Amino acid sequence: QEAMLPRVRSYRTSPRGAFRVAIAVLAASLVAVGLFQLQQQGSYDSSFPVLSASSPVTASLRSGPLLSPSALSSRMSLGPKLNRFASRVNSEAEASEGAQLADPGEKDSKPIPEAFNHQPGTPPAVGRPPTPLLDMVQNPKNLKNLNMQQLKQLSKELRSDVIHTVSKTGGHLGASLGVIELTTALHYVFDSPEDKIIWDVGHQAYPHKILTGRRDRMSTLRQEGGLSGFVNRFESEHDPIGCGHSSTSISCGLGLAVGRDFKGKSNQVVSVIGDGAITAGMAYEAMNHAGYVDSNQIIILNDNKQVSLPTQYNGGNQPPVGALSGALSRLQANQPLRELREIAKGVSKQLPGALPDVAARIDEYARGIISGGPSSLFEELGLYYIGPVDGHNLEDLVTILREVKNTQTVGPVMIHVVTEKGKGYAPAETASDKMHGVGAFDVSTGRQSKKKGVADSYTNYFADSLVAEAEKDSKIIGVHAAMGGGTGMNRFAKRFPERCFDVGIAEQHAVTFAAGLAIEGLRPFCAIYSSFLQRAYDQVVHDVALQKLPVRFAIDRAGPVGADGATHAGSYDLSYLGCIPNMIIMAPSNEAELINMVATSASIDDQPSAFRFPRGNGIGIDLEKEGIIGLKGKPLEIGKAKLCKSGSDVALVGIGASVNECLEAAEILQNDYDVSATVVDARFCKPIDKEMMAQLAREHPALLTVEENSIGGFGSQVTQYLCEEGFLDDGKLRLRPLVLPDVFIEHATKESQVAQAGPSPQKNVAPG
């Protein structure tokens, strides 16, 4: 009651305020009585204090310093009793800092040799570092007998092992280094694979792979026939579902939890969502449903302060998560307190009329009193929120996860864990991108060894040509979905920071946001990977094409993508865009064509357009000979193909990178088989050059279409036209579309993927 006096005074003039005060006073009394009873029973540890108030998403989660006893007193004005409690909490937290968990057999454990203690923040020695504890871990069960000192040492060895592995194979380094302690704690507390642990995004899961029996194959990471760079349910029973994209774990976890309940089982379901995945709308759809369904589910928000790589969240002055926040988090994880709340919820449901709502507000006010602010968005969605927790404090993580696991309650729990991307490796900690995705690198320096091509990357040609267009046109706007580096839009943002928008991992929003820009007369370029644009398909159809809005889609990573494998393969965009009315679709055969297609899209003001281009470097064409000065392109005639080579026996019609394969195949045909081939660069998948297709059909006995796309793409467009015009009626024209096979192409080099799938020059000229 003393704690509520300031609020009483402020609400005294308002009847509604007086009612709220009455509820809040009752809530304070209930909490005080409950805590007193628990302490009397010996089941409440007063060193478990409370959370500071926090907003649920991005940097606002850490928008203020953690509360000290003095700050707690001044901010909350809760009176001397609570001030004394906070002081006691702080002193006990400091006294217990660094203390080990009391595990059975810990007294008899031997200390870890000092020589094995690699200090985080410094790179390990060149060569594989010694890992005596990790060498004994064949599966998660091997962690169960370790004490806290050994778990900490295991985490150090695990971090060193990840650094060593990725330095050889390349891959996603920064995110995996940030979850070392979290991964160790999860596999120590939970019993995978019986308990389901879902990693989202999947590139955080390298430590998880090592601890679940795949360490001996980590040298094959992202290589043909080797381990996937993401979680993969066909690879291990410890991966309930694959996740190469983002923001799916809560939905899948809820499905697993409900399925478990239907089967009468009691295993735990843990969804680890992080590295920006919480920004996507699907995560909130799932949390909204989870709060309603109220099945037991644990959601761990791995908040590494980056939200993947949106630039507006990088470099912020977010406060660190210290010992006090770890101690504060423990109260809300405390098993008896949560069970008390569950009992209260059950009682409130039996109350008549509006009283259950009143009881819910009592709980909310109690949470507000404890945390020093209103309940968070997660609480409003029906999740029990715990945090923020220091994601690199192994003792706190183990304690909180144990409490949550062992508490007999109903409903989803959100544990907000704050981590540092790249933790424990100085080059990653200091890199602007935290070494998010890397090639092979020198462990001692972090310097990557990248192959030099004959030309720049297609991504950079796109970005620089867009800059050239924007220099001349102030209406050009760039939009991307947390992929400024991957799409090249960081180069555009460097020149035009006020005209580039990073929306986070939210492709649906990116597309409709661009639609709004187009309505206002601006010229938005929406740069999204081919595989990620799949996530925004309805928005492309309904919000752009149906409205006939001139949004320009720059589709990177078209076709096979090499080591990223099936999850990132751009195998479908010509098919899923080609069936949409009002859409113009282009694909360049070289960097000069790409630059011209950027100019073409910029000039289209009455309908949507898209151009797709592959991963990798250009072919080294002389841009000046192509009439391109300063990377400023020239608009192409819409729907006009380009004749590259004339012949008489067969017509090879390629689109995109496949045109170069067709030219090579034509040489083989001429030199080895004395077959004369015409080669055409289609340039446009939609609309196709009907005049050119008709001419080729009349003048050649055989016609092949070639594309790095699945069935239903460019070849289907050509076949449909030739059928409609009757060119196949008399049986004189032999038509063969060459497309990617109807399978998911797994990770390998891009050259190997193309060889496996076709088209290739050799397959183009195979007998028959």
Phi, psi and omega in degrees: 000319177300323181295332186268357185304315179301323180289325178300315181298319184289333182260001191301328185277354186243125176302316179296321178296320179297322178295318179296321179298318179300317178298314183296319178297318178297319179298315179299320180295317180298315180297315181299314180297315181299314180294322179297316181295318180296321180292321178297325181281351181081009183259000179247124178265114185290353175279358175269093179269210197238173182275152166278155179294144178207145175277151198278343193231145173053216189291336181294344174297336183236041192282354179213163180294154176295148187284125168272169178303319180292319179294323178300317180294313184289325183284323189255341180049051186263007172091168187295329181296313180290328177297317178295322178298315180296321179297317179296319178302314184295315182295320179292324178296318179293321181294327183267000184298130179086355179292148181271153173292145179278101179252151178301132177082003184292327183299330183268000184287150179268145179293153178282133179305136183300330182298338183268356184276090174281127183276127176303146180099349177234141181289147177288171180296155179297142186092168182294126181287155177293136182222068186298322179286314181298329179298337181269355184266108177259337178201169185301334180299333181292346179279340193296331184266004180278146174269179187296320179299319180290323177297319178296317178294320177301319179298319178298317180293322179296318178298314179298322181291321177297315179300313181298315182297309185291335176297336180266321188261338192076168178141201181266107186264307191304313183295322180293321178296332181285345184244020182301305182294321179298316179297315179300314181296318180299313183283342174283320185274318185262168186242075176287141010268359178298312169280135186265124177243118184250123181260130185210108010277159188290344182283359173279355199263014178300315177298323177300318179298317183296319183280351182247036169087014182247012184299322184291349179249007182295337177291347179262009184306127176065018178250158183303126182078000183257197182288146175288153175284358181230172173295147187210116186291345177272357184260327185202146175291347178276357177249096183298327181209149175284150178210097175255348177258234189201152164072024183256349192293324183290320177298311180296318180299320178296319177298319177296320181293316179294319177299319176301315181296321178298327182271358178073025180266172185227017180291161180271151175235121183238122176253118178259106183247127184190190185052043175096351186295338182289347182283343185280145183300328182300326179298321181283327173301317181291317179296321178300316179290319181298320178295330179280315182293322175067032171277152178294122179205137178253124179247122178252116176271106175275098185262099181260023171068008185245336186049060190062251179225035174291128189295332183290346180257355181277145173074013179287162180266059179287139181290149177289161177261113186255193184296325183296318181294325177296318178292320180298325182293336188290331180298315183286343174272351186298126187301311182298321181295317179296321179293325176298317179296321180294320177298316180298320178298318180296320178295318184297330180292340180272354182283148183280158169060226185275359185297325176301322178295321177298317179297322178297321178292326175302313180299319181296317179294322177300317178297320179297320179295315182296315188271348181083017180189181182289162178295150186280172177302322180299320177295320179297331179278356177100013179260142174277116189264130178233123177149182359283148182245140177291111183287358177246007175261098188296323181297314179297317181299313181297316181299311184292316179297321177298314181300314181295318181297320188271352182284130181272078180230175180238134174121165182283146178239133175252119175253115183269108184251126180260123181233169176247120178295133182083010186306133173090359178227108190307314179301325179285320180298327184264348180289146182297327179258010180058027184052052182303299177234128187226159166269191175301145183213164177277118185299323185290334183240338186082001182287128183272146177258100182253137179289139177268127179266174178286346181213170176290172180285153175302323179302315181289324176299318177300309185298317183289326177288328175293322175300317180298320177294318183291334176298329182264343187225107184287352181272352182285129182235140176256138178226134173214166186245078176064023182229050181299321179286312184296325182267354183084000184290344173297327177293321177293318182295328179297323180275322183230070184300327182280353182245017179233130184238121174259114187265004186082185181284078188210069184297323178301311179297320181303316183292313182287329172300316177296325177299317178298320177300318181296322178301325181277008175088006175275172183240082183283137169249116184259105185263111184218141175302151178304314183290333180276335177294337175305328183291344184242029188298316181298323179293323176298316182289303190280316189270344182242296186294314180298326179276354181055049181263138184280065170273136181254124181256116174263106191256100180276166178059043176280141181083193179299144186239010175077232191296338179286341168075204190295327184293334184248004183295132178267061190266356194233354191294323178297331180281311186282342174268329185295337181270002183265125177299156175073004186261129171260129185232129181234160175210122184276147176269347179201179184292328178294318177296322178298314181299320178292328179287330173298316178295323179296313179299320180299331183274347182275114186241009185235005179192165180286155178217158180214145171224134183249143180216155189275167169287146176113190186264160174292177185268358177090028181288149178282107185294323181295322177295335178273005177081020181256118180243128178064027179062018175265116184274179177239134181300140177271158173288126185299128175077017183254121178278172182234126177279119182263326183203136180263142177206190185224339188270325183208147176249125175252114182248108181254162174223138181070215183299338181294340178301320180293327174293322179295320179295320177293320178296322179298323177294317179298317179300316182291313187282323187260335186235358182055041178251129182267122185242137169269137178239129181235133171267108186295328183063311184247127171278330180204121358282147176283161177278092185296322180298316179295317181297320179296318179296316179297320180294324180285327191258356182228142178282343181220143180221128177242132169258140186228129182206152172266071184201159181286178175301146179099004184262232184298316180302323178292324178297315180293315181300317179301315181294314182296324177294314181298325183270000175080015182290345180256002187291322186270358176076009182278332182264124175265116185248129179225113173273127176258116183228171174293146182293162183277056177218160172277125183271117185282172186297138177187183171292155181298322180298319179291321179297317179294320179296321178295318192266329195072162003282151173217160180304320181294319179289328179298331184250014179298148181306137180089000000 
